[in-house]
């Protein structure tokens, strides 16, 4: 059975148009379709929502693959914001970038915020940091591949984290 893990991730936003602008300016994500609204039984089913839930959706994508599915809840409209890691189920979205410093500057220039005071290099293989988009969705910016991260963890734990 073939599985592709990088299909899409769905995130909440308080304003789809603003989120599209943010992710385009920061990461180059482009709209894959126009926004649409779902309501009724389908909306209630896919959101496990209360009766009457209405959601505006839009997919934005990246040149080489995955997409973000943006959810703006119209009814009930609840504020967005960052949730502490101990209370959420998706802790962050990790994005491999060429330059943590440059991407962080774009995030801040477009209404996002840094979470760590400065990028860190915990394994000596590349910088990483955490930031939030304007809706509080947490983004990990990382200059390393997953393999480089694992090699760094393995080296720093003297092999105790190895499979």
N, C-alpha and C positions, 0 to 999 in steps of 0.2 A: 504494500500500500504506500503510495507516495503522499507526502505531506509537505506543504509549503507554509512555513510559519510566518512569513512576511507578507501576508495578504493585506490586512488593514487592522487598525486599532480605532475603536470608537471613543471619543472624548466629549465631555460636555463643554458647552460654551454659552455665554449669556448673549452673544451677538455673532451670528454666523459670518456676516460680512466683515466684521472686525477681525475674527479669527482667520478668515481667508487672507486678508491683507497681512496679518502678522506672520503667518506661516509662509507666505510668498516672499515677503521682505527678508525674513530670517533664514529660511531653508530652501527657498525656490519652489515650494509646493504650488502646483497650479490646479485650478478647478477642473475636475473630470466631468462635471455635469452642472446644471443649474440647481439651485436649492428646490426641494419639494417638501410638501407637508403630508404627514401621515396622521390619521386619527381613527377613531372607532376601534373595532375588534383587533385589527392588525397592530395599531399603536399600543393597545393595552397588552397584547400578547408579547411583543418583542421588548417592551420596557418593563413588563410586569407592573404596569402602571395602574393607577386608580381609574375608574370609569371616567370618561371624558378627557383622558390625556391626549394632548396634541403636540406633535414634535415636528420641527423643521429640520431637515437633514441636508447635508451636502458632502460629497466626497472630493477630497483634494489629494493629489498624488505627486510622487517624486519621479524623476527621470528614469531611474533604474528599478522601479518596483513598487514598494508598498504604498498604501494610501492611509490617510486619516479620514475617518468618518466623523463629521462634526454633528453633534446633537444640540439643538437649541429647544428647550422645553418651553412651549407657548402656554400650555395649561397642564398641570399647575406650574406656574413660573416660580422657580426658587433661585435664590442667589447662588452664584458659583464662588469658589474660593478654595484655597489650599486646605487639605486635610492632613493631619499628622499621620505619619507612616504607621503608627500603631492602630489607627482607626480605619485606614483605607484598605482596599484590596489590590489595587494597582499602585505600587509605590512610586514608579517613575517610568518614563519612556526613555530608553537609552539610544542615543544617536551618535554614531561614529562620525566625527567631523575632522576636517583637515587642520583646523586651528580652533582650539577651545577659546582662546583670548578673543579672536575676531568674531566668532559666533556669539559669545557672551556680550560683546559690545553691540552687536545687532539686536540681540534680545532686549537689552536695556534701552536702546534707541527706539524700539518699537513697542514700548509699554510693558515689557516683561521685567522680571527682577531676579537678581542673583540671590542664591540661598547661602552659598559659602562665601566668605569674605574674599577669598582668593582661590584660584585653581590649585589643586594639589597634584602630586606625582608620587602616590604611595608605593609603587612597585619599581620606580626608576625606568619605566618603559614608555611613559607619555602622560600628558596632563589629563585631568578630568575635573569636572565641577558639576554643580547642580544649580538649576535656575527654574523659574516658573513662567509660564505664559501669562497673559493678562487675566485669564480665568483661574489661575492657580494650579493648572496641570503641571506636574513636576517633570522636567527634562534633565536627563543626565547627558552631559556633553563629554565625549571621550575620544581621545586621539588614537586609541589602541584597538586592535581587532579583538574579538573574544578569545582567540588563542593566546595573544600576548597578555591579556588580563589573567588568564588561567596560569600561564607560565610564571607571571609575576607573583601571583598568590602562592603557587607551589614553592617558588624560591623563598618567599618571605616566611612561609610556615615550615621551611626545611622539609618539605615533602609530605607533611601530615595531611594536606588537603588533596593530595593526589588520589586518583581513583584506585 
